[in-house]
């Protein structure tokens, strides 16, 4: 199954604040995304990758989907999902 997620955020100049976004871009679209940001004078920085090929390098089984955030940490998508889905129920229990 292939899913496509699109995001457009337009921040009014009157806000006068710094807006930061984290977006997930397929590798096949990375160059296009970077060029779109540059054309609009918006900074874009690669902070990590999601890749099933990184699992064994980080001590996980082959084929395990992991998020590697630069040289800071690596977490499986299952661990990330569990943390995301359990946070509010744990706080509100």
C-alpha positions in Angstrom: 0.0 0.0 0.0 1.3 3.4 -0.9 0.1 6.4 0.9 0.7 10.1 0.0 0.6 12.8 2.6 0.6 16.4 1.6 1.0 19.4 3.9 0.7 23.1 3.2 1.2 25.6 5.9 0.9 29.3 5.2 2.0 31.4 8.1 0.9 35.1 7.9 3.8 37.5 8.0 2.0 39.4 10.7 2.7 36.6 13.2 6.3 37.7 13.5 7.2 34.3 15.1 9.4 31.5 14.1 7.5 28.5 12.7 9.2 25.1 12.6 7.9 22.0 10.9 9.0 18.4 10.7 7.9 16.7 7.5 8.5 13.3 6.1 9.4 13.3 2.5 10.0 10.1 0.4 13.6 9.9 -0.8 12.4 10.1 -4.4 10.9 13.6 -3.6 13.8 14.9 -1.4 15.5 16.9 -4.1 12.1 18.4 -5.3 11.1 19.3 -1.8 14.5 21.0 -1.1 14.2 22.9 -4.4 10.7 24.0 -3.5 11.8 25.3 -0.2 14.8 27.1 -1.7 12.6 28.8 -4.3 10.4 30.2 -1.5 13.5 31.2 0.6 12.5 28.7 3.3 15.2 26.8 5.1 15.1 23.0 4.9 17.4 20.7 6.8 17.5 16.9 6.7 17.5 15.7 10.3 17.0 12.0 9.9 15.8 9.1 7.8 13.3 6.3 8.0 14.6 3.1 6.4 14.2 -0.6 6.9 17.8 -1.1 5.8 19.1 0.8 8.9 17.8 -1.8 11.4 20.8 -4.2 11.4 23.2 -1.3 11.7 21.4 -0.2 14.9 21.2 -3.6 16.4 17.7 -4.5 15.2 16.5 -7.4 13.0 16.8 -7.0 9.3 13.7 -5.4 7.8 12.8 -3.5 11.0 11.7 0.0 10.2 13.7 2.5 12.2 13.9 6.3 12.5 17.4 7.5 12.8 17.7 11.1 13.9 21.2 12.2 12.8 23.8 10.8 15.2 21.5 11.3 18.2 19.4 8.2 18.4 17.7 5.4 16.5 14.2 4.1 17.4 12.0 1.5 15.8 8.7 2.8 14.3 6.9 0.3 16.5 8.5 1.9 19.6 7.7 5.3 18.3 4.1 4.3 17.6 3.7 2.8 21.1 5.1 5.9 22.8 2.8 8.1 20.7 -0.3 6.1 21.3 0.2 5.6 25.1 1.2 9.1 26.2 -2.2 10.7 26.5 -4.0 7.7 28.0 -1.2 7.3 30.6 -1.4 11.0 31.5 -5.2 11.1 31.6 -5.7 7.8 33.5 
